[in-house]
Amino acid sequence: MINLNSNRTNNPRGTAILNPLLGFYRGFIGGRSFPFPIRDESPSEPRELSRPVIPSASKQRRVAHACKMAPVYEVTYFDIRGFAEMIRLLLIDQGIEFTEKRIPMEDKEAWLSIKDSFTFGQVPCLKEGDKEIVQTGTIMRHLARKHNLYGDSEDDFVHADLFFDGVRDLRAKYGNFIYNNYDVPGKRQEFLEEIAPTALAKLESLLKTRQNGEHFVLGEKISYADYNLFEELDVLLILDAHTLDKFPILKAFHKRMSERPLLKDYVQKRNASGMWISGNGKQ
Ligand SMILES: N[C@@H](CCC(=O)N[C@@H](CS)C(=O)NCC(=O)O)C(=O)O
């Protein structure tokens, strides 16, 4: 998904980057600490963000989300939201302790030096003791089974998977737009007026099938699929703040999720840090 060859110098807002002297902000949330670089961010218009400054000394940044005891999980990914964000959101919202290795996007060497150590030469990777799990869906479902985030019946498992895969299909289309078509005339309009609404209408209908869509994907009980849906809706709202105007049930879902205390705190700090969504800084 990430193209490490993307041209990062082609950034009209390059000068809007944060003052490197600000260094890292270390927030603290319910026993977790989040060191994030601070940057100035302007909302709503189409955005191609400047890079947060990463200290050059560290090839892979370690981010501790728990301080009280040795963490069970370690998430390895690039220093962007990308595919890993839904994993981070799930762990944070569920109060599950974890640490992170964030590979700086611009440090191709650092990535290439570890790439082959992963099963398919790609991340995200979830380390649990001696076990290293890759593939975003595999990681999410593993966490779902272990932490009671998969519902209670075969019907629930299928419904959660259906939702998860449907949302990932939309993400693939978003990724195609962001990485391949962002600057192509007419493609933004095509994505916002045809591709996204078509998928969102189907997702909204599906959400309504459980308790009229007033709670979570599975109804009253939160599941792993909710974190993927939340992240996807959030990403689409950043692309265009009106994306969900015709989808009140999805809009309300996004609002509910964003008001969950641990998520709210994390998302605020993450957004203030200027963390990119995608590897080319376009969003
Ligand atoms: N099917 C995998 C795809 C993982 C993937 O595309 N990872 C990208 C980052 S989003 C990556 O590792 N890119 C670097 C590379 O391929 O060298 C998943 O869903 O996790």
The ligand as a Gaussian input file, in Angstrom:
#p B3LYP/6-31G(d) Opt

LIG

0 1
 N       -2.225000      -7.357000       3.191000
 C       -1.374000      -6.630000       4.084000
 C       -0.736000      -5.491000       3.320000
 C        0.291000      -4.794000       4.177000
 C        0.935000      -3.622000       3.451000
 O        0.563000      -3.275000       2.293000
 N        1.876000      -3.007000       4.127000
 C        2.568000      -1.857000       3.576000
 C        2.269000      -0.651000       4.443000
 S        0.530000      -0.270000       4.436000
 C        4.069000      -2.107000       3.624000
 O        4.556000      -2.806000       4.486000
 N        4.796000      -1.476000       2.677000
 C        6.220000      -1.536000       2.585000
 C        6.708000      -2.557000       1.609000
 O        5.925000      -3.290000       1.000000
 O        7.942000      -2.624000       1.451000
 C       -2.179000      -6.133000       5.294000
 O       -3.400000      -5.970000       5.158000
 O       -1.621000      -5.940000       6.358000

